[in-house]
């Protein structure tokens, strides 16, 4: 029992001596140590003022480097600023692209080249067609989720040879068309549309030649087309159209119909007959099915989106900085 008591007292005394030894080492916290300067120490370190102010250090070459609160040099700080600016611009560009993807049609001006009924007329049972150019502008949505566009085209029908009589040729000509278009599905690259137009809609050639040339007979009228267009933020544009024309003048009778000519009876001058001037004995059809195709350039330079505007501003800023550097 005495031995156990003696061992317990010795162990207690040893633990007390160890605790006093640790306290005597005198540990100093980092902020306090920074305020203590050892005598005769040439460096004389002092604690940095609170608030994250910068300090300078001379590297022996006469130049000093600035350190921020994160220990960064001025070049590193500028690099960080430039990187943040670049990331912000990329984020804004992506946002602008997402806006454009939500509506591929708004504010689009297109120059088009095509053939068929929209550039600008067809005829002779739908087999002959003109080649032409056109322009179209699509407005932003207004009140309803439909884009409206206005367009106009001018086309040429080339002169050709008569397939039935070799010594005859077919007269060429020109026509025009103006119209209003409606487009659906702005979020999809393929847009379904409807077009209403007026202009040269149909042509044929007189069966009787003049100086071995069969004259062109072209009429104006109205036309309705169903459009299937491909248009995104890129420059290219593609469109197919199929529709029906109606020429009111071909519904008239007698001399008012340009596809008939007057023929008098040789026995009496009082009887007047009208015969067809074209191959079809019933004259030109007042209505019929027509179609066309077009390709185009969407001219993004004239109506740039936010991404394009910021790109131009960056180019101007680089040009100004380059000029200032010189």
C-alpha positions in Angstrom: 0.0 0.0 0.0 2.8 2.4 0.9 4.6 1.5 -2.4 1.4 2.4 -4.4 1.0 5.7 -2.6 4.7 6.6 -3.1 4.4 5.8 -6.9 1.3 7.9 -7.2 3.0 10.9 -5.5 6.0 10.5 -7.8 3.9 10.4 -10.9 1.9 13.5 -9.8 5.1 15.4 -9.2 6.5 14.5 -12.6 3.4 15.6 -14.4 3.4 19.0 -12.5 7.1 19.5 -13.4 6.4 18.8 -17.1 3.5 21.3 -17.2 5.7 24.0 -15.7 8.4 23.3 -18.3 6.0 23.9 -21.2 4.7 27.1 -19.8 8.2 28.5 -19.4 9.0 28.2 -23.1 7.1 31.4 -23.7 5.3 30.9 -27.1 4.4 34.1 -28.9 1.6 34.4 -31.4 2.4 35.4 -35.0 1.0 38.9 -34.8 2.9 39.6 -31.5 6.1 38.2 -33.0 5.9 40.5 -36.0 5.9 43.5 -33.6 9.0 42.4 -31.8 12.4 43.5 -33.2 15.5 41.8 -31.9 18.2 44.2 -30.7 20.9 44.8 -33.3 18.8 43.2 -36.1 19.3 45.1 -39.3 16.2 43.8 -41.0 13.9 45.2 -38.2 10.7 43.4 -39.4 7.5 45.1 -38.3 4.0 43.9 -38.5 2.0 44.9 -41.6 -0.7 47.4 -40.9 -4.2 46.0 -40.9 -6.4 46.5 -44.0 -4.3 44.7 -46.6 -2.1 47.6 -47.7 0.7 46.9 -50.0 4.5 46.8 -49.3 7.4 47.1 -51.6 10.7 45.2 -51.7 13.9 46.3 -53.5 15.5 43.5 -55.4 18.9 45.3 -55.5 18.5 46.6 -59.1 16.7 49.8 -58.2 13.3 48.4 -59.2 10.6 47.7 -56.8 7.7 45.2 -57.0 4.3 45.9 -55.6 2.6 43.2 -53.6 -1.2 43.2 -53.1 -3.0 41.7 -50.2 -2.8 38.3 -52.0 0.9 38.7 -52.6 0.4 39.4 -56.3 2.5 41.7 -58.5 1.0 44.4 -60.6 1.5 42.2 -63.7 -0.4 39.4 -62.0 -3.2 41.7 -60.9 -3.5 43.0 -64.5 -3.5 39.4 -65.8 -6.3 38.5 -63.4 -8.3 41.6 -64.5 -7.9 40.7 -68.1 -8.9 37.1 -67.5 -12.1 38.2 -65.7 -12.9 40.6 -68.5 -12.4 37.9 -71.1 -14.6 35.5 -69.1 -17.3 38.2 -68.8 -17.2 38.8 -72.5 -17.5 35.1 -73.3 -20.5 34.9 -71.0 -22.2 37.9 -72.7 -21.4 36.4 -76.1 -23.0 33.1 -75.1 -26.0 35.0 -73.8 -26.4 36.9 -77.1 -26.0 33.6 -79.0 -28.7 32.0 -76.9 -30.9 35.0 -77.6 -30.3 34.6 -81.4 -31.0 30.9 -81.1 -34.4 31.8 -79.5 -35.2 33.8 -82.7 -33.3 33.2 -85.9 -35.6 35.4 -87.9 -35.7 38.9 -86.3 -34.0 41.8 -88.2 -32.8 39.8 -91.1 -32.0 41.4 -94.5 -31.4 38.9 -97.3 -30.2 39.2 -100.9 -31.5 36.2 -102.9 -30.9 34.5 -106.2 -33.5 32.1 -107.5 -35.6 30.6 -110.3 -39.2 29.8 -110.7 -42.4 31.5 -109.6 -40.9 33.9 -107.0 -38.0 35.1 -109.3 -40.3 35.9 -110.8 -42.7 33.9 -113.0 -43.4 30.6 -114.7 -45.4 29.5 -117.7 -46.1 27.2 -120.6 -47.7 24.5 -118.5 -45.3 25.2 -115.6 -42.2 23.9 -117.5 -40.6 27.3 -118.3 -39.3 29.5 -115.6 -37.4 32.8 -115.2 -34.2 33.5 -113.3 -34.0 36.5 -111.1 -32.7 38.3 -108.0 -34.6 39.5 -105.0 -34.4 41.1 -101.6 -36.3 40.5 -98.4 -36.4 42.0 -94.9 -37.9 40.1 -92.0 -39.2 42.2 -89.1 -39.1 41.3 -85.4 -42.2 39.8 -83.7 -44.9 42.3 -82.9 -47.8 41.4 -80.5 -48.1 37.9 -82.1 -45.5 35.1 -82.4 -45.3 35.5 -86.2 -42.6 37.2 -88.2 -43.6 39.3 -91.2 -41.3 40.1 -94.1 -41.5 42.1 -97.3 -39.8 41.1 -100.5 -39.4 42.0 -104.1 -37.9 40.3 -107.1 -37.0 40.9 -110.7 -36.5 38.1 -113.1 -35.5 37.5 -116.7 -36.8 34.9 -119.1 -34.0 34.1 -121.6 -34.5 33.9 -125.3 -34.7 30.3 -126.6 -35.3 28.1 -129.6 -38.7 26.7 -130.4 -38.7 22.9 -129.8 -41.4 22.3 -132.4 -40.2 24.4 -135.3 -36.4 24.8 -135.7 -36.5 28.0 -137.7 -38.5 29.8 -135.0 -37.2 31.3 -131.8 -39.0 32.2 -128.6 -38.9 35.8 -127.4 -37.4 36.5 -123.9 -38.7 39.1 -121.4 -38.7 40.2 -117.8 -41.1 40.3 -114.9 -41.4 41.4 -111.3 -43.1 40.4 -108.1 -43.6 42.1 -104.7 -45.2 40.5 -101.7 -45.7 40.0 -97.9 -44.4 36.9 -96.1 -45.3 35.3 -92.8 -42.8 33.0 -91.0 -43.4 30.6 -88.2 -41.1 28.6 -85.9 -38.4 31.2 -85.2 -36.5 28.9 -82.8 -36.1 26.2 -85.4 -33.6 26.5 -88.3 -36.4 25.3 -90.7 -39.1 27.9 -90.9 -42.6 27.3 -92.4 -44.1 30.4 -94.1 -46.9 31.7 -96.2 -46.4 34.3 -98.9 -48.9 36.6 -100.7 -47.6 38.5 -103.7 -48.6 40.4 -106.8 -46.7 40.7 -110.1 -45.9 38.8 -113.2 -47.2 35.3 -112.7 -47.5 33.5 -116.0 -46.3 33.6 -119.6 -46.7 31.9 -122.9 -45.7 32.6 -126.5 -47.8 33.5 -129.5 -48.3 30.7 -131.9 -47.9 33.0 -134.9 -44.3 34.2 -135.2 -43.2 37.7 -136.1 -40.0 37.6 -138.3 -39.5 34.0 -137.1 -39.8 35.0 -133.5 -42.8 34.0 -131.4 -43.7 37.0 -129.2 -43.9 36.6 -125.4 -47.3 37.0 -123.7 -46.9 37.7 -120.0 -49.7 38.5 -117.6 -49.8 39.9 -114.0 -51.8 38.5 -111.2 -51.9 37.3 -107.6 -50.0 34.4 -106.0 -50.1 32.4 -102.8 -47.0 30.3 -101.8 -46.1 27.9 -99.0 -42.5 28.5 -98.0 -40.0 26.2 -96.4 -36.9 28.2 -95.5 -33.6 27.4 -93.8 -32.1 30.3 -91.9 -29.9 30.5 -88.8 -27.3 33.0 -87.6 -25.0 32.0 -90.5 -24.9 33.9 -93.8 -26.6 31.3 -96.0 -30.3 31.1 -96.8 -32.3 28.5 -98.7 -35.9 28.5 -99.6 -38.4 26.2 -101.4 -41.8 27.4 -102.5 -44.9 25.9 -104.0 -48.2 27.7 -104.6 -50.9 28.8 -107.0 -51.3 31.9 -109.1 -54.5 33.6 -110.3 -54.5 36.0 -113.3 -57.8 38.0 -113.4 -57.2 39.2 -116.9 -57.2 35.6 -118.3 -60.7 35.2 -116.9 -62.1 37.8 -119.3 -63.5 37.1 -122.7 -63.0 38.5 -126.1 -60.4 41.1 -126.9 -59.8 41.8 -123.2 -58.1 38.5 -122.8 -54.5 38.7 -124.1 -54.4 35.0 -125.0 -57.1 35.4 -127.7 -57.1 37.3 -131.0 -59.9 38.4 -133.2 -60.7 36.5 -136.4 -63.4 37.7 -138.8 -65.5 35.5 -140.9 -64.6 35.8 -144.6 -68.3 35.7 -145.6 -69.6 38.5 -143.4 -67.8 41.2 -141.4 -70.6 41.2 -138.8 -69.6 37.9 -137.3 -66.5 38.1 -135.1 -64.7 35.1 -133.6 -61.9 34.9 -131.1 -59.3 32.2 -131.4 -56.4 31.2 -129.1 -53.0 32.9 -129.7 -51.2 30.1 -127.9 -50.9 26.3 -128.4 -53.7 25.5 -126.0 -57.0 26.1 -127.9 -58.6 27.3 -124.7 -56.0 30.0 -124.2 -53.8 30.6 -121.3 -54.9 29.2 -117.9 -56.1 31.8 -115.4 -54.8 29.7 -112.5 -52.2 27.1 -112.0 -49.6 25.5 -109.7 -46.2 27.1 -109.6 -43.0 26.5 -107.6 -39.5 28.0 -107.1 -36.2 27.7 -105.3 -33.8 30.4 -104.0 -30.5 30.7 -102.2 -29.3 33.9 -100.5 -27.0 35.8 -98.3 -28.4 37.0 -94.9 -26.2 40.1 -94.6 -25.5 40.0 -90.8 -23.2 43.0 -91.2 -26.1 45.4 -91.6 -28.1 44.2 -88.6 -25.5 42.8 -86.1 -26.5 41.2 -82.9 -24.9 42.0 -79.5 -22.0 39.6 -80.1 -21.0 41.2 -83.3 -21.3 44.7 -81.8 -19.0 43.8 -78.9 -16.5 42.2 -81.4 -16.4 45.4 -83.4 -15.8 47.4 -80.2 -12.9 45.2 -79.2 -11.4 45.6 -82.6 -11.7 49.4 -82.4 -10.1 49.3 -78.9 -7.2 47.2 -80.1 -6.7 49.6 -83.0 -6.7 52.6 -80.7 -4.2 51.0 -78.3 -2.0 50.0 -81.3 -2.0 53.6 -82.6 -1.3 54.9 -79.1 1.7 52.5 -78.8 3.2 53.8 -82.0 
